[in-house]
Amino acid sequence: MGRQKLPAGQHGEISTTEVAAVRGDDGQLLQRKYVVAKTRLGVARGPSKQIEARGATAGAARRALQAKLATLKAELEQEPTGPSGPTVTELAEKWWAMKSAGRLAENTRLAYRDVIDRLILPKLGETPVRDVRADVLASWLFEERQVRRVQAEHARTLLNQMLGAAVAWEWRTSNPVSGLKPLSNEHPRADPRDDDERWLGSADLEALREGLRGMRQRSYVPAMVELMLGLGLRISEAIALQARDIEWEHPDGVLVHIRRAVITPAYGQPFLQAHTKSGPDGARAIFAPPFVVEILGNLASAAGPEGFLLVSRDGGMVSARSARTSLRTVRKRVGLLRVTPHTFRRTAGRAAADEGGVAAATALLGHASEATATESYLPKARKAPADARAALQTLAPTQTPTD
């Protein structure tokens, strides 16, 4: 027998769940412990809605939930009894059918669909499109942002597109998301690292390589790090390299073609994407330096003509998730807690810029413009101190002769 429908304006039993605090790899507190209070509220049309609120303690969460329930019940009493029109679920499915039929990278498609199914529909799915309110969205997105910042920003982006379509289809008269600021702009997070921590110096590289030598003999991680350093690759590009991507007979040296990326979705197995993160235009070719040529030779001979250069211990495709986990173990061991896979790409870009200028770094990294390399990958040029002493001296007071 199914669950009995709650009368409109009445709620079920309140339950509380404690969510543990989360700390980063360096021990820094990323998320404080909190408690979630939940219940279901009966509505006039459709199934009951799950309502939840958060607080530092169970009592605080219950009080917050009771306050939210009081507001919602008051709204229900004023709710019109006429036809409600299409719901957000209907809007999402119609919009998604058109969105997913367009040019959408597979990893983007998976990420967006996950946000729709896990965030948007559980919260708003039963809400009539015409009843979606900006203040409710703002409060909900703010709460989500405290727990999962990236997914909350994706939810804001997707809702903006969906509700924009609803306006075009005359399902409502305005888009309540258009006036909400992007979440990433509410509290800009400056990179806390100094310039010296965003790139690896010779001492850092020596310490890192010493740590990599302590890994298991069959680990792919040491070779992966050298490929990212020596070719300026993203981690998804490094683990996607195959033996056929190496052009051994080029007259000017060994040429490596960067054409694909391995995508590691939040759920499911990694898969090979037919282009890099930058899309089809992100394909590029890079001459390998001598230390990388030797590594490529060893990897290619073990891979065979069509095999991946880097493989997991069971011989399968490498997952970026497992690669990052292994790298975190090494960086803890050698004390380089700020190092991420992208640090190697930045270091390569800086080396190329030091030798051949910004244009060389842009070509190596596969950026569409030099501005991207300058902004995100190279040290910021320090402004020379202003020196207008001679001009400013003309503004000095005239000295009055003294007797």
Long-range contacts (C-beta under 8 A, 24 or more apart in sequence): 5-42, 5-47, 5-48, 6-40, 6-41, 6-42, 6-48, 7-42, 8-42, 8-43, 8-44, 8-76, 9-41, 9-42, 9-73, 9-76, 9-77, 10-41, 10-42, 11-39, 11-40, 11-41, 11-42, 11-51, 11-69, 12-39, 12-40, 12-41, 12-48, 13-39, 14-38, 14-39, 14-62, 14-65, 15-39, 16-58, 16-61, 16-62, 18-58, 25-328, 25-332, 25-337, 26-337, 31-146, 31-147, 32-56, 34-61, 35-60, 35-61, 36-61, 37-61, 37-62, 37-64, 37-65, 38-65, 39-65, 39-69, 41-69, 41-72, 41-73, 43-76, 43-126, 44-76, 44-79, 44-81, 45-84, 46-87, 46-126, 47-126, 49-126, 50-122, 54-143, 84-128, 84-130, 84-131, 85-128, 85-129, 85-130, 85-171, 86-128, 86-129, 86-171, 87-125, 87-126, 87-127, 87-128, 87-129, 88-120, 88-121, 88-124, 88-125, 88-126, 88-127, 88-128, 88-129, 88-132, 88-162, 89-121, 89-125, 89-126, 90-129, 91-129, 91-162, 91-163, 91-165, 91-166, 91-171, 92-116, 92-120, 92-121, 92-125, 92-162, 94-165, 95-161, 95-162, 95-165, 99-161, 105-273, 105-275, 105-279, 106-263, 106-271, 106-273, 107-263, 107-265, 107-273, 110-263, 110-265, 110-266, 110-268, 111-154, 111-265, 111-266, 112-154, 112-158, 114-151, 114-266, 114-267, 115-151, 115-154, 115-155, 115-158, 116-158, 118-151, 119-144, 119-151, 119-152, 119-155, 120-155, 120-158, 120-159, 124-159, 129-163, 129-166, 129-171, 129-172, 130-171, 130-172, 132-163, 132-172, 132-176, 133-176, 134-176, 134-177, 134-179, 134-180, 137-176, 137-177, 137-180, 138-180, 141-180, 141-183, 142-183, 145-183, 145-186, 149-183, 149-184, 152-183, 153-182, 153-183, 153-184, 156-180, 156-182, 156-183, 193-338, 195-379, 195-380, 197-338, 198-343, 198-346, 199-343, 199-346, 199-347, 199-350, 199-379, 200-336, 200-339, 200-343, 200-344, 200-347, 204-336, 204-339, 205-229, 207-334, 207-335, 207-336, 208-330, 208-331, 208-334, 208-336, 208-339, 210-334, 211-330, 211-331, 211-333, 211-334, 212-330, 214-330, 214-333, 215-326, 215-330, 218-313, 219-313, 219-326, 220-310, 220-311, 220-312, 220-318, 220-323, 221-323, 221-326, 221-327, 221-330, 223-295, 223-298, 223-299, 223-309, 223-310, 224-310, 224-318, 224-323, 225-327, 225-344, 226-291, 226-292, 226-295, 227-292, 227-295, 227-309, 227-310, 228-341, 228-344, 228-345, 228-348, 229-344, 229-347, 229-348, 230-288, 230-289, 230-291, 230-292, 230-295, 230-348, 231-256, 231-258, 231-286, 231-288, 231-292, 231-348, 231-364, 232-286, 232-345, 232-348, 232-349, 232-352, 232-364, 232-365, 233-258, 233-344, 233-345, 234-261, 234-276, 234-277, 234-341, 234-342, 234-345, 235-320, 235-323, 235-324, 235-341, 235-342, 236-261, 236-262, 236-263, 236-264, 236-273, 236-276, 236-277, 236-320, 237-261, 237-276, 237-277, 238-310, 239-308, 239-310, 239-317, 239-318, 239-320, 239-323, 240-272, 240-273, 240-308, 241-308, 241-309, 241-310, 242-303, 242-306, 242-307, 242-308, 242-309, 243-299, 243-300, 243-303, 243-304, 243-305, 243-306, 243-307, 243-309, 244-305, 244-306, 246-296, 246-300, 247-285, 250-287, 252-287, 253-287, 253-288, 253-293, 254-287, 254-288, 254-293, 254-296, 255-285, 255-286, 255-287, 255-288, 256-285, 256-286, 256-287, 256-288, 256-292, 256-296, 257-283, 257-284, 257-285, 258-282, 258-283, 258-284, 258-285, 258-286, 258-366, 259-283, 262-317, 262-318, 262-319, 262-320, 264-319, 264-320, 264-321, 269-317, 269-319, 270-317, 270-318, 270-319, 270-320, 271-317, 272-317, 276-366, 278-366, 278-367, 278-368, 281-368, 282-366, 283-366, 284-363, 284-366, 286-364, 345-377, 346-377, 349-373, 349-377, 349-378, 350-377, 350-378, 350-379, 353-377, 353-378
